[in-house]
Amino acid sequence: MAYTYIERAYGKRFEAGQRIRFTEYKGERGLGVVRGVRGDPQYVRGLFDDGHEGDCHPGSVEILPSN
């Protein structure tokens, strides 16, 4: 798993394809999916519904329930 450090440090397990909400953005702007990464980064890579992509602090990312 690529997000091993984050799981150890924050107790959150991120996997590519999970729906997320970046809590530092308001409303729909913060919705997206976890991107797959290489290595063991300290930030979660998100691809957001509005097309932008970025690294997010794990403490500011909420994993949404799958439907």
C-alpha positions in Angstrom: 0.0 0.0 0.0 1.4 3.4 -1.0 0.0 5.4 2.0 1.6 3.3 4.8 3.1 6.3 6.6 -0.2 8.1 6.7 -2.0 5.0 8.1 0.7 4.7 10.9 0.8 8.4 11.7 -2.9 9.3 11.4 -4.8 6.0 11.7 -6.5 6.6 8.3 -6.2 4.1 5.5 -6.3 5.7 2.0 -6.6 3.7 -1.2 -6.7 4.8 -4.8 -10.3 5.4 -6.0 -11.8 6.2 -2.6 -14.2 9.2 -2.6 -12.9 12.0 -0.3 -13.8 15.4 0.8 -11.0 18.0 1.4 -12.4 19.8 4.5 -10.4 23.0 3.8 -12.7 23.8 0.8 -16.3 24.7 1.1 -19.2 22.8 -0.6 -18.7 20.7 -3.7 -15.3 22.1 -4.5 -13.6 19.7 -2.0 -15.1 16.5 -3.4 -12.8 14.1 -5.3 -11.0 10.7 -5.3 -7.7 9.5 -3.9 -5.1 9.1 -6.6 -2.6 6.2 -6.6 1.0 7.2 -5.8 4.4 5.7 -5.8 6.5 5.6 -2.7 5.1 6.4 0.7 4.1 10.1 0.7 3.2 12.2 3.7 0.2 13.8 1.9 -2.8 12.3 0.2 -3.0 12.9 -3.6 -6.5 13.9 -4.7 -8.1 14.4 -8.0 -11.1 16.7 -7.5 -14.4 16.8 -9.3 -13.6 20.2 -10.8 -10.5 18.8 -12.5 -7.7 20.1 -10.3 -5.3 17.7 -8.6 -3.3 18.3 -5.4 -1.6 17.0 -2.3 -3.8 17.2 0.9 -2.8 17.0 4.5 -4.3 13.7 5.9 -5.9 15.6 8.8 -7.9 17.6 6.3 -9.3 14.7 4.3 -12.5 12.9 5.1 -13.1 9.5 3.6 -16.7 9.3 2.3 -18.8 6.2 2.5 -19.0 4.1 -0.7 -22.4 3.8 -2.2 
